[in-house]
């Protein structure tokens, strides 16, 4: 239940809520809740199907967080798998952009340089994307770090 309720607190989702026009809020709410339901049921289905596939075929999966990639490689043509992995990259880029804009607008402009020019803000935003990317790479390259556990804690 905490995962489902926490979904609304994710930065890339909040940005979409902020963009809703006032008169469209009820429709946006219905679409968002419907999509969340489909997405969470889909994620649960992938996890259960992946676990069944691994156990039935006697496979050894060192990292449970890679079950989606294993299933995609097993079930689909590499062309289709490429599209599925592109969806992951799209989510990553969305997270990077939201993190960068949050750091730039909510931290840099608010606390460090209130009168920063647009050019300066763009350059700071680019630097923030690089810094967040490096931090993500460091966390992901640590074999003992569980990205899923980090997300759960967040």
Wavefront OBJ file of the C-alpha trace (Angstrom):
o trace
v 0.000 0.000 0.000
v 2.888 2.376 0.767
v 4.319 1.795 -2.708
v 1.020 2.676 -4.343
v 0.436 5.767 -2.231
v 4.061 6.819 -2.624
v 3.611 6.815 -6.389
v 1.993 10.247 -6.195
v 5.046 11.672 -4.428
v 7.473 10.815 -7.201
v 8.885 13.982 -8.744
v 8.158 13.063 -12.367
v 4.525 12.399 -11.425
v 4.122 15.585 -9.387
v 5.247 17.634 -12.395
v 2.406 16.162 -14.416
v -0.117 16.943 -11.680
v 1.148 20.525 -11.600
v 0.491 20.866 -15.339
v -3.215 19.963 -15.152
v -5.601 22.763 -16.024
v -8.017 23.603 -13.219
v -11.196 22.468 -14.973
v -9.638 19.138 -15.994
v -8.664 17.937 -12.526
v -11.444 15.288 -12.155
v -10.640 13.765 -15.553
v -6.900 13.890 -14.841
v -7.457 12.197 -11.487
v -9.398 9.361 -13.124
v -6.773 8.870 -15.822
v -3.924 8.972 -13.289
v -5.553 6.479 -10.929
v -6.482 4.147 -13.784
v -2.974 4.249 -15.192
v -1.442 3.724 -11.753
v -3.647 0.672 -11.232
v -2.660 -0.792 -14.622
v 1.040 -0.034 -14.077
v 1.190 -1.529 -10.588
v -0.749 -4.642 -11.617
v 1.601 -4.964 -14.607
v 4.667 -4.647 -12.393
v 3.284 -7.265 -10.028
v 2.535 -9.535 -12.987
v 6.049 -9.182 -14.367
v 7.533 -10.006 -10.979
v 5.349 -13.084 -10.455
v 5.793 -14.348 -14.013
v 9.525 -13.774 -13.784
v 9.810 -15.657 -10.534
v 7.792 -18.559 -11.954
v 9.952 -18.591 -15.105
v 13.185 -18.639 -13.106
v 12.005 -21.394 -10.772
v 10.439 -23.581 -13.480
v 13.525 -23.435 -15.692
v 16.068 -23.864 -12.894
v 17.719 -20.547 -13.672
v 19.861 -18.639 -11.233
v 19.084 -14.945 -11.037
v 21.755 -13.075 -9.105
v 19.822 -9.803 -8.955
v 16.031 -9.893 -8.693
v 15.896 -6.307 -9.955
v 16.879 -7.537 -13.437
v 13.867 -9.823 -13.872
v 12.229 -7.486 -16.410
v 15.341 -7.551 -18.595
v 15.585 -11.351 -18.311
v 11.939 -11.780 -19.316
v 12.250 -9.307 -22.166
v 15.292 -11.137 -23.547
v 13.591 -14.513 -23.140
v 10.144 -13.720 -24.510
v 10.682 -11.163 -27.254
v 12.641 -10.566 -30.408
v 15.635 -8.255 -29.770
v 13.863 -5.506 -31.748
v 10.900 -5.559 -29.330
v 13.245 -5.817 -26.341
v 14.945 -2.665 -27.589
v 11.634 -0.794 -27.407
v 11.003 -2.098 -23.900
v 14.439 -0.983 -22.751
v 13.883 2.388 -24.439
v 10.872 2.846 -22.141
v 13.205 2.362 -19.179
v 15.571 4.963 -20.636
v 12.647 7.353 -21.053
v 11.818 7.031 -17.370
v 15.457 7.570 -16.457
v 15.664 10.716 -18.566
v 12.463 12.018 -16.993
v 13.889 11.453 -13.522
v 17.141 13.186 -14.484
v 15.360 16.232 -15.873
v 13.052 16.577 -12.874
v 15.964 16.178 -10.458
v 17.965 18.764 -12.367
v 15.137 21.298 -12.509
v 14.385 20.785 -8.814
v 18.008 21.377 -7.852
v 18.284 24.347 -10.187
v 15.030 26.121 -9.348
v 14.383 25.007 -5.781
v 17.918 25.101 -4.465
v 20.224 27.169 -6.659
v 17.820 29.986 -7.481
v 16.163 30.000 -4.048
v 19.284 29.862 -1.861
v 22.337 30.774 -3.922
v 21.489 33.173 -6.772
v 18.005 34.662 -6.781
v 18.835 36.928 -9.729
v 20.484 34.283 -11.912
v 20.024 34.765 -15.660
v 18.285 32.179 -17.832
v 21.620 31.280 -19.457
v 23.155 30.685 -16.034
v 20.161 28.575 -14.998
v 20.497 26.443 -18.135
v 24.191 25.884 -17.421
v 23.489 25.037 -13.770
v 20.750 22.664 -14.938
v 23.195 20.898 -17.235
v 25.704 20.603 -14.422
v 23.000 19.169 -12.149
v 22.096 16.551 -14.787
v 25.757 15.525 -14.917
v 26.079 15.380 -11.123
v 22.879 13.396 -10.635
v 23.960 11.036 -13.433
v 27.344 10.441 -11.814
v 25.683 9.807 -8.434
v 23.277 7.325 -10.061
v 26.137 5.532 -11.816
v 28.092 5.245 -8.551
v 25.062 3.849 -6.717
v 24.185 1.447 -9.552
v 27.759 0.172 -9.942
v 27.964 -0.869 -6.297
v 27.037 -4.571 -6.296
v 25.818 -4.346 -2.706
v 23.440 -1.452 -3.313
v 19.862 -2.412 -3.925
v 18.250 0.233 -6.111
v 14.868 -1.261 -5.267
v 15.626 -0.894 -1.555
v 16.662 2.730 -2.104
v 13.398 3.413 -3.921
v 11.450 1.680 -1.181
v 13.134 3.854 1.444
v 12.463 6.978 -0.607
l 1 2 3 4 5 6 7 8 9 10 11 12 13 14 15 16 17 18 19 20 21 22 23 24 25 26 27 28 29 30 31 32 33 34 35 36 37 38 39 40 41 42 43 44 45 46 47 48 49 50 51 52 53 54 55 56 57 58 59 60 61 62 63 64 65 66 67 68 69 70 71 72 73 74 75 76 77 78 79 80 81 82 83 84 85 86 87 88 89 90 91 92 93 94 95 96 97 98 99 100 101 102 103 104 105 106 107 108 109 110 111 112 113 114 115 116 117 118 119 120 121 122 123 124 125 126 127 128 129 130 131 132 133 134 135 136 137 138 139 140 141 142 143 144 145 146 147 148 149 150 151 152 153 154
